[in-house]
Amino acid sequence: MRCSPYFLMFGRTPCLPIDVSLGVTFDNGVTQPYTVYAENLSTRLQYAHNLAVQNAQKKAESNKKGMMPIPLLVLFSLVIAC
């Protein structure tokens, strides 16, 4: 699953002005106590963090596989040439 940068920062989808004008609701109009909101927000932020870490690790592994090691002879000749 891909997350937007806004979700990664705030743990929820943004409520844009167009959403308000069209009457789109994200919380189904349900009010909840602050403690419940804070717990849910913490859970969503932990989920977003774990997802970002997993994606970063996958990208790092794919970048490692794409790197070609430089032979020492080439590296040594570059040092001598300078």
matplotlib code that plots the C-alpha trace (Angstrom):
import matplotlib.pyplot as plt

x = [0.0, 1.3, 0.8, 0.8, 3.3, 0.4, -0.6, 3.0, 3.2, -0.2, -1.6, -4.8, -5.9, -6.2, -9.6, -9.4, -11.7, -13.2, -14.0, -15.9, -17.8, -18.8, -19.8, -17.2, -16.6, -13.7, -14.8, -18.4, -19.5, -18.6, -17.2, -14.8, -13.0, -9.5, -7.9, -9.4, -8.4, -4.8, -4.6, -5.9, -3.6, -0.6, -1.5, -1.9, 1.4, 3.2, 1.7, 2.8, 6.3, 6.7, 5.5, 8.0, 10.8, 9.9, 9.8, 13.1, 14.7, 13.3, 14.7, 18.0, 18.3, 17.3, 19.9, 22.6, 21.8, 22.1, 25.5, 28.5, 31.6, 34.6, 37.6, 40.5, 42.8, 40.6, 40.3, 44.1, 44.7, 42.4, 44.2, 47.6, 46.4, 45.3]
y = [0.0, 3.5, 6.4, 10.1, 12.3, 14.0, 10.6, 9.9, 13.2, 13.4, 9.9, 10.7, 11.7, 15.4, 17.1, 19.6, 22.5, 20.7, 17.8, 20.2, 21.8, 18.4, 17.1, 14.3, 13.0, 10.9, 10.1, 9.3, 12.1, 10.2, 12.1, 10.4, 11.3, 12.8, 9.7, 7.4, 9.8, 10.0, 6.2, 5.8, 8.5, 6.8, 3.5, 5.0, 6.9, 3.7, 1.9, 4.6, 4.6, 0.8, 1.0, 3.7, 1.7, -1.4, 0.5, 2.2, -1.2, -2.7, 0.2, 0.0, -3.7, -3.1, -0.3, -2.7, -5.3, -2.7, -1.5, -3.0, -3.4, -1.4, -3.7, -2.7, -2.4, 0.3, 2.0, 1.9, 3.2, 6.1, 7.0, 6.9, 9.0, 11.9]
z = [0.0, -0.9, 1.5, 0.7, 2.4, 4.3, 5.7, 6.7, 8.6, 10.1, 10.2, 8.3, 4.8, 4.2, 4.3, 1.4, 0.7, -2.2, 0.1, 2.5, -0.4, -1.8, 1.6, 1.7, 5.2, 6.3, 9.9, 9.1, 11.4, 14.5, 17.4, 19.8, 23.0, 22.8, 24.3, 21.7, 18.9, 20.3, 20.4, 16.9, 15.7, 17.3, 15.7, 12.3, 12.6, 13.7, 10.7, 8.4, 9.9, 9.6, 6.0, 5.1, 6.8, 4.8, 1.5, 2.3, 3.0, -0.2, -2.2, -0.5, -1.4, -5.0, -5.2, -3.8, -6.5, -9.2, -8.1, -9.9, -7.7, -9.0, -9.6, -7.4, -10.4, -12.0, -8.6, -8.2, -11.7, -11.0, -7.8, -9.6, -12.6, -10.3]

ax = plt.figure().add_subplot(projection="3d")
ax.plot(x, y, z, "-o")
ax.set_aspect("equal")
plt.show()
